[in-house]
Amino acid sequence: MKIKAAVVGATGIAGQKVLAALDNHPDFEIAALAASERSAGKTYKEAITDASSGIRRWYVAGSEPPAEALALEVQDAKSLSLDGIGVVFAAVESEAARELEPIFAKHLPTISTARPHRMDADVPLMVPGVNMEHAAIIPEQRRRRGWKGYIAATPNCTAIGLAITLKALDIKFGVDSLVVTTMQGISGAGRDLPALDILENIIPYIGREEERVRIETPKILGRLGEGAITDAAIRISATCTRSAVLEAHTESVAVSLKRTASEAEVIAAFEEFGRDFTKMNLHNSPRRMITYHRDPTRPQPRLDRDLERGMTTSVGRLRPDEVMPNGWKYMLVSHNSEMGAGRGAVLLAEYLRHAGYIR
């Protein structure tokens, strides 16, 4: 029997990506939708369609809204009925998440794509295929808070592709420090970035983004201890920019390893990473966690962001770094709204079901 899922924030971009990933899912069934008071009481079809013009606000390219969702009534997120629901996907803005997610998690597993609870000591900050062992903190979270459910958070989309590549290197060689410069897709700003601001432009500042990369990445790569996750001792210098690309984040990384490695060894570390996870054959899993490109003009966001439905991280342009000890430089492309948001959140739920944390 399929597990009934509620999607909160269903009219937004992240919520729509969750819905697309749940469409015809073998394990989960879309059973409830919630959004702001503005959409409450309407069918989902009405909520995403302008009544006067007929324009439909569905932002997932190459797909239609799931048929099972269109006739569902959108509920007010603050009074969402959880009767019969087995898992909640919370894809809401940060301030709403701070209030709403504990309400849901008191009763049910809650998969969060928002910031407020990511750095809570007892909340696992999980990247599918990278730190699945962190799920073992969930019983401690339940015990401390007296909840039947829990919050499992996905990281900032900028940190996800970076963490995947760093984990591959850390397993083999250890990672000491890194410098990363990002060129981030427009969709990461939601629908609020004026077109004339980004057209023919690079915006050299994204509020709080560099801080999130610095604090979230060590937690993702950290070790699970007694009742807490100990951050990895990795020094990170980050510069985050917004570029005139619709989807995907491109990142230039220079990393200092703890021991020497050859080019062939680094490539092998990337290509071999995550095989135990991908062998689980979860519904939204990539076949490869990392796709390594030997063409020096790759990866490119336009060419590579949609590989494996946006769920693989593309890496290329590997070369020695002339400044860092045991240093290597590479470029990566990661799909910010697929692996970095909606589909990644559903993949996390698939793993948690596989591991017995969602029933």
C-alpha positions, 0 to 999 in steps of 0.5 A, a space after each residue: 500500500 502506498 504511503 499518503 503524502 502531504 505537500 505543503 507549499 504546493 503552489 511554489 516552485 519547490 513544492 511543484 518540483 516535489 509534486 512532479 517527483 511524486 507523480 505516479 510514484 510507486 511508494 507515495 501517493 499525493 493525498 493532501 496539498 497546503 499553501 497560504 490562506 490566499 490559495 486555501 479553499 480552491 482546487 489545486 487547478 484553480 490555485 495555480 490558474 489565473 481566473 481572468 486570463 487562464 494563465 497557469 502558474 506551473 513552473 516545472 518544465 517538460 511536465 504537467 501537474 499530476 492529475 491526482 493533484 489537480 482536483 484536490 482542495 488546497 488547505 491552509 497550511 496552518 490548519 492542515 489535516 493530517 488524518 491518514 497522512 504518512 509523510 509531510 513534504 514541507 517546501 515553504 519559505 523560511 519564516 513559515 517553516 520555522 512555525 509550521 514544521 514542528 507542528 507537522 513533525 510532532 505527529 509525522 515524518 517531515 521532509 524540509 527544504 527550508 533553512 530554519 531547522 537545518 542546524 538544530 543539533 538533533 536534526 539530520 541535514 541529509 544529502 541522499 547518497 552522502 550521509 545516510 548514517 545521520 538518519 540514526 539521530 532521528 530517535 534522539 530527536 523524537 526522544 528530546 522533543 517528545 514527538 512521534 514524527 521528526 524533521 529531516 532537512 535537505 541542505 541549501 542547494 548550493 551546498 549539495 553538489 559541493 558536498 557530494 564531490 567533497 565526500 567522494 574526495 574525503 573518503 579517499 584522501 581527506 579534505 583539509 580546506 577549499 575555496 569555492 566560487 559559485 555562479 548560481 542559476 536564476 531559479 534559486 532566487 524564486 520568482 522575485 528576481 527582476 529580469 532586468 537585474 540579471 539580464 547580461 549580468 552577474 550579481 556578486 552577492 546573494 544574501 546569507 548564501 556564503 554563510 550557509 555553504 560555510 556552516 552547512 557543508 561541515 555538518 553534512 560531512 560530519 560524524 554522528 556521535 552520542 546524540 549529536 553530529 560533530 562537524 567535519 574540520 574543513 575550512 571553507 572560503 566561499 564566494 556566491 554569485 548569481 548568473 544569467 542562467 535559468 537553472 543549475 549552479 556552476 561552482 569552481 572549486 579548489 581543494 586541499 587534500 590531506 594526502 597526495 593524489 594523482 589525477 587518475 586517483 581523483 577521477 576514480 574517486 569521483 566516478 566510484 562514489 556512491 555505488 552502494 547507494 545507487 544500487 538500492 535503485 530508489 525511484 528518483 536515484 541517479 545511476 551515478 552520483 557523480 558524472 565525470 566529463 573528460 571534455 575540457 569544455 564541460 560541465 556546462 549548465 545548459 548541456 549537463 543540468 538535466 542529466 539523469 533528471 537533474 540528479 547527478 552532479 557533473 564534474 570536469 576541468 580537473 587540474 592541479 592547484 598551484 597554491 594549495 598543498 595537495 591541491 586540485 581544482 575542478 568545476 561542477 554543475 548541480 541542478 538546484 531545483 531537482 537534486 537541490 530541492 524537490 526531487 532530492 527531497 523525495 529521494 530522501 524520503 525514499 531512502 528513509 522509507 527504505 531504512 524504516 523511518 517512514 512506514 
